[in-house]
Amino acid sequence: MAGGFAKDGAVQDQIDASTQDAIDRAKRNLPKGSSRTKCEECGGKIPVARQKALKGVRLCVSCQEEVDREEITSLTINRRANKDSQLR
């Protein structure tokens, strides 16, 4: 069923584009290079298991959690997929 001037499947196209944007952002944010032994933020020790699990890790778990928390709160995602939620 067509609605207005939007083509059929426009909502799914928007969902796909949003998903692809999130995937691209996550890939860009993946650490690269060799892992650090000490956190760049607090200077605390980064566990060897974390260094091996994540290539190029730069932050300890606590500092990384804080960075992730700040990033999540700074994102504005239209989860309801309507114009009203974008206006708030």
BELSUL-V720062 format. One record per residue. RES is the residue in three letters. D_CENTER is the distance of its C-alpha to the mean C-alpha in whole Angstrom. Layout:
res: [RES RES]
d_center: [D_CENTER D_CENTER]
This chain:
res: [MET ALA GLY GLY PHE ALA LYS ASP GLY ALA VAL GLN ASP GLN ILE ASP ALA SER THR GLN ASP ALA ILE ASP ARG ALA LYS ARG ASN LEU PRO LYS GLY SER SER ARG THR LYS CYS GLU GLU CYS GLY GLY LYS ILE PRO VAL ALA ARG GLN LYS ALA LEU LYS GLY VAL ARG LEU CYS VAL SER CYS GLN GLU GLU VAL ASP ARG GLU GLU ILE THR SER LEU THR ILE ASN ARG ARG ALA ASN LYS ASP SER GLN LEU ARG]
d_center: [34 33 32 33 32 29 29 29 26 24 22 21 20 18 16 16 15 12 11 11 9 6 8 9 6 5 9 9 8 10 13 16 20 22 20 22 24 24 21 20 20 22 24 24 25 22 23 24 23 19 20 22 19 16 18 17 16 17 16 18 16 17 16 13 12 13 11 8 10 11 7 7 11 10 9 11 11 15 15 19 19 22 23 24 20 19 22 22]
